[in-house]
Amino acid sequence: MELTELLKEKEKILVGIGREWKNRTEGCAALLKLLEGKDFFIITSNDDGTVISSGLDREKITWPNAESGEYENWESYMNWIQGTLNRELLVLELGENYSNPALMRWPFEKTVYINQKAVLVRVNAKYAQIPEEIHGKAFSVPENSVDFIVAAAQLC
């Protein structure tokens, strides 16, 4: 299934943005276009400011605070994710590696496993593997996630 079809069909969009996006502002502009008018939340492991200064609503983003080590807007994220249970949910993991799998990778897999209406699209040039437990509900895209999102936005 094409990403643009999933974006139209799903009620909520959870986006995880990882290290492939560090200093890649063109990806954020494309993502902004794809998420327009959608109920979304973004979690990023990047602390370089690329995502939070992208023009996306900062209230819908959680990111690491380099000074405190805590995540900004974490409570908002937790409240939003609770509202996705048994809803049409697209989990879009973009460029996350294994440096902290307990932040995105494993929770995203668990969310898709539990929610029968959820689909995971994992896009990563090196780490696009999908666990057996969610095969059929997950798609692996082994390419650079920024380039993938830029190309998808050009199709809209």
N, C-alpha and C positions, 0 to 999 in steps of 0.2 A: 504494500500500500504506500502511496506517495505521502510525503510529509504534509503537503498542502491539503490533501483530503483529510488527514487526521486532524489538522488544525481546524478545519470546518466542522468536523463531526463531534469533536470532544468539547464538553462543557467547561472544563477547567484544564489549565496547562501549568505543569510544574517544570521549571527549567533549572537544571544544574549546570553551572559554567565553571570549567576547570582551567588548568594551566595552559592549554593550547590557546586560550584567549588573552593571555598576558600581552598587553600593549597592542592589541588588534582591534582598533576602534571601528573598522569597516564591518566587522561582525556584529557589533552592537547596533549600528544603524540598520542593518538588514533584519536583525531580530526585532527591533522596534517596529518595523514594517509588518513583520509576520504576526506579532502579538497585538496589533491594533484592534481595539474593541473586544479583546478577550479577557476572561477572568484568569489571571496568571499570578504566579509568585516565582521569584528567582532566588536561588541560593548560589553563591559563588565562593570558591576557596581562594580567589585572587584578592590580594590587598593592594594592587597597583593603582586602583581608582578608575580603571577603564570602564567597568560595568556601572559603577555608581555615578559616574559623570557622563553617562551615555545619552541622557534624555529620557530614559525609562523612569517611571514613577519610583522614587527612592523608598516610598512606603511599602512597595511590593518587592523589595530586595533585602536579603540578609547577607552581610559580608563581614569578614574578620576585621576587628579593630586591632591594629598593630600594637597599640599601647597597652590595652587591657587584656588582650588575648581572647576576649569575649566576642560574640557575634552581635552586630547591630541588628535591631528589628527581629531578634530570634523569637520573642513571644508572639509577634504578629504572624510570623511564619508558622509557628506551632498551632495557632488558632485557625489559620487558613487551611493547613493540611488536615486538620480534624474535620473540616467541612467537605473534604473530598471523598470520604468513605461512601461507597455505593453510588458514586457519581461517575459520569463519563469523564475519564481523566487521561490526559496525555502526559507522560513523564518523558521529558526530553533531556537526556544527559549529554552534554557537549564538552568534550575534551578533558574529562576528569581522569586522573591517573590513580595509582595506588598509594599515593603519599598519605592519604587519610581516608581510607575506604569507609570508616564508620560515620563520616559526615554526609556523603551523598550515595556512593555506590551501593552499599549494603542496605541502607534505609529505602532507597528507591526500588531495589529489587523486592524488598519485603512489602512495600506498598503495592506494587504490581501483583505480587503473589496473593495478597489478601483481598484486594479490590478486584472483583470479577469484571468490572467495566473499565479497567485500566490497561494501558498499553505503554510499553517502554521502547523508546528509540535511543539507542546508545551509539553515539558518533564519536569515534576516536581513531586517530591514525595508527596507534599501537595497541590500545587496550579496549577493543570493541566486543570482547567476549560476553556471551550471555549464559547464565547458569541454566542447567537442565530443567530446574523447577519452574521456570517461566517461559520455556520454549513454547512458541505458538502465541504468546502474548507480548513478545519482545522482538525487536529487529536490531540487528547488528550492522552498522555502517562503518567499515574500516577505511575511513578517510579523514583528512583534517576537518574538524568540526566548524571552524570559521569559514573555510571555503565552501563547505556543504550548505551552511545557512545563507551565505551570500548568493549562491546559485539558486537556492529555494526562493529567496526573496525576489529574484529576477523573474521567476515564473509567475509571480502574483500580479 
